[in-house]
Amino acid sequence: MSNLTIGLLGALLATNQPQAVSNLIQQQTGLSVAVPGPGGPQQAALLRIMEDDDTALAEVDGWIQTNDVLAANGAGEPKEVMNQRIHARLDAVRMEYVNFLQLYPNDAKGHLAYGTFLNDIGEEAAAAPEFQSACNLDPKDPAAWNDLANYYGENGPVTNAFADYARAIALNPNEPVYYRNFATTVYLYRKDAREFYGISEQQVFDQALDLYRKAVQLDPENFSLATDYAESYYGIRPLRTNDALAAWTNALAVAHDETEREGVFIHLARVKLAAGRFAEAQAHLDAVTNSIYAALKQRLERNLAARENGATNLDPAVLAKHPALTAPHNPLPNAQPVAAATNTPPQLEPH
């Protein structure tokens, strides 16, 4: 169960329920919402469904993980049986939302919650109309516009995503998720952004970087966000060395543990290698001892040796054909270099 759902259920027990619920939602999401009066059956019904939604998704995730372990040892349920059990559990939640919206068809939060559920179970096409209904019913809800923008960012038309992220930010300019999603979409779909805004590619990069910086400013301790921002410099030519190093230095400052710090050292070495600052690049590589980075460290050390031994004297056209001499490879676990994912739908965050 999400922290928000747990908190909402607790808020229902408060003496001043509407104010308690409104305050909690604002603390957790940055949203200021109007809540029905004390003991409203509509509000209570939706919260119960949201709780069951979270419980069902957690149960399904547990079933899959347990069955994977059993299957690896020659046991476990057949795939068909597992799928039937999963569908039955999720369909029960689906019907809860459907029945609720039949009773309360104008409940914007109900449509938004149902759309989020559908999106979570991979039914993005079915989620989109629910997000649109939420926007139509409550056009001042930035979370609804963000989720609708996420859909367009992944499924098109991407220009709708640009417009809807802008709406979300206008309604709540203090939510870092909206800036991050907007930045990712502008960066990945820069051809569309050039045409939509009538600007050059370098100006598109500037716009995406400005959005990332705003997100970092609002959420300065978020390591994942800091690395997303820093990685965005890899796709820009010529490399903005000083800005990239500043971004990676900021990521280093908010790394949670030695594994993340050593991952940043790899990135700092890559940027300094590309900039010809070989001694500094080697110093960063010397600080990397974790075995998960061994292959990447060796690759960078080979590239460094090649550059120091004369590869920098190669014709620029040769270097362009062999980007491994300078191009970075993402070392962070479960991460993708933004520059390498230009044609890949962005991984966007819900409200």
Summary of the structure (lengths in Angstrom):
residues: 351
radius of gyration: 23.8
end to end distance: 16.1
largest distance: 75.8
contacts: 1083
relative contact order: 0.07
helix: 74%
strand: 0%
